[in-house]
Amino acid sequence: MTQEKFNVVCIKWGDKYPVEYANRLYQMVKRFTTVPFDFYCFTDDSKGLDPEIIAKLMPVMHVAPEDNKYAYRKEAGLCDDNLGGLNGQRVLFFDLDIVILDNIDCFFTYPQGDDFVIINDWNSWGNKVGQASCYSWRVGTLGSIKKYFEDHPKEVVAKHYTASQEYLSEKVIEKYRKLKFWPSSWCRSFRYHSMPVNFLRPFMTPKKPNGCKILVFHGDTDPHLALKGTFSERRKVPWHKRWYKTLKPATWLKDYWK
């Protein structure tokens, strides 16, 4: 019996992340899984991508250019019913700025049937919002989410503004009545589960969370910054916040983010 080939997808759009991030993500998936997989990168510039990565353009968003903003290209656009020609196939999405710390075979086998599975967001109360750095769905089951955004872009942005993962979560709950989450220990936050509490950050090194498979970087600190002990390059940290918006180099990341 031929084993099913699994699909991993990511987005590299614009200049926020260099191509190195996509290539490192592919190499991490390759090292930390034993199942056969295809790796797709939806990108506007495929130059420099590892030749084993399948480059695709993002699905067209049928909205005015001024409405195609924030991260709705991801949370709505990826819901296209024929994403990259993958209709009917299950895909596993990773943000470019995650770091894989352990075997991820379970992320391919945990979802059943048409399950949509996502991280339970650490910034939200209850079980109503998914953190969209890692989620899985079957292509062809969420097309209505893209269509609704295309029909009501201003209404959606007025309600959710930049919180496109809240929009995705709301629509998935409408369809399935609830969100299904990965086991909490599998996906951890660098900010909440690696970095020490505020007053200890100048003195203690961020730690590797126990049992963690996917370490998520959200906010100002990306993996290359955590490695060298830089809190942010995107904005200047005000002087009165520098005592806690700081970190010591997490040099242990170099064993994984490569």
C-alpha angles and dihedrals in degrees: 000000000000113000116237114254113230128217130226119190135189139167127233105178127159123347104300092106128027122234088258088075093058092046093049091049090053092049091049092051089048093052097043104047134064097194125092112258144169118223119214126191117194103208147153091216121037095177111131097012116143106266090237091061114095107226118210136171117244115259112267113265108216096216135104112276092249090057096050096084145113113029097315087107084071106033094040103022096054089056089074110135093233100036107180090336091299100124110156094015127110117242133193115212125206128183112233093243099062123107120215113220104173144011112310102192088116091065089065097046102036097075115077129201110329095343118154107210126187142157116278102244114247093208096057135074119235125357102301104102130055123207103232101210089100127018140142134211142153112261110243096036099085104042092118090066091061092043094051091052091048090052096043109024097144092046092050094048092045089056102039103017106187094348095099092156087063088055092050091047093049092053094045089052089051088055102038100021091234143027121256113216136203112248105281097240093057096067120037135173122244089211097049105027105029107034118076120243113284102269093047097051096094089054110032130062118233110259135224106251115239114253093006119148101171120036111200123209114201130163122023101332118085126183095262089052094047089052093058098034100252117141098200143354095177097070139011113258110232113245093243091056098046093092090071104018089074138089141188117242113281092211092169087075090074089074090062110023098071 
